[in-house]
């Protein structure tokens, strides 16, 4: 579920049995490769899927 953290980014949160997972995503025209890789890594790890599986789900 997204909610605005500021004008420059958005926070996504998901509830799990062990608690809440939040991640901040910058709302820029371009996101640095390292930042995007970090977001994809964290989301895939928390959801117990590979980065490749996550990218395919987003396509």
C-alpha positions as a printed NumPy array, in Angstrom:
array([[  0.   ,   0.   ,   0.   ],
       [  1.644,   3.277,  -1.052],
       [  1.597,   6.508,   0.864],
       [  3.483,   9.741,   0.296],
       [  6.467,  10.392,   2.524],
       [  7.389,  13.686,   0.854],
       [  7.147,  15.329,  -2.536],
       [ 10.315,  13.547,  -3.68 ],
       [  9.555,   9.943,  -2.707],
       [  6.912,   7.389,  -1.846],
       [  6.863,   4.684,   0.798],
       [  5.44 ,   1.254,   0.134],
       [  4.465,  -1.011,   2.973],
       [  3.364,  -4.613,   3.254],
       [  2.196,  -6.459,   6.337],
       [  3.75 ,  -9.817,   7.182],
       [  3.065, -12.098,  10.139],
       [  6.356, -10.956,  11.697],
       [  5.567,  -7.277,  11.177],
       [  5.519,  -4.513,   8.618],
       [  8.021,  -4.023,   5.794],
       [  8.459,  -0.49 ,   4.417],
       [ 10.568,   0.66 ,   1.53 ],
       [ 11.089,   4.179,   0.193],
       [ 11.099,   4.731,  -3.56 ],
       [ 12.335,   8.06 ,  -4.968],
       [  9.952,   9.818,  -7.354],
       [ 12.578,  11.167,  -9.715],
       [ 12.652,  11.138, -13.506],
       [ 15.661,   8.83 , -13.247],
       [ 16.734,   6.522, -10.421],
       [ 20.407,   5.575, -10.017],
       [ 21.223,   1.973, -10.944],
       [ 22.513,   1.244,  -7.443],
       [ 19.348,   2.62 ,  -5.83 ],
       [ 17.103,   0.592,  -8.131],
       [ 19.172,  -2.54 ,  -7.517],
       [ 18.916,  -1.995,  -3.744],
       [ 15.114,  -1.604,  -3.93 ],
       [ 14.728,  -4.748,  -6.06 ],
       [ 17.059,  -6.72 ,  -3.783],
       [ 15.222,  -5.742,  -0.586],
       [ 11.763,  -6.421,  -2.024],
       [ 12.752,  -9.775,  -3.512],
       [ 14.442, -10.939,  -0.297],
       [ 11.473,  -9.954,   1.855],
       [  9.1  , -11.809,  -0.499],
       [ 11.386, -14.876,  -0.794],
       [ 11.746, -14.674,  -4.572],
       [ 14.712, -14.024,  -6.836],
       [ 15.366, -10.608,  -8.316],
       [ 14.708, -12.097, -11.756],
       [ 11.285, -13.371, -10.634],
       [ 10.417,  -9.933,  -9.239],
       [ 11.461,  -8.162, -12.441],
       [  9.343, -10.596, -14.483],
       [  6.335,  -9.893, -12.233],
       [  6.801,  -6.161, -12.804],
       [  6.884,  -6.451, -16.599]])
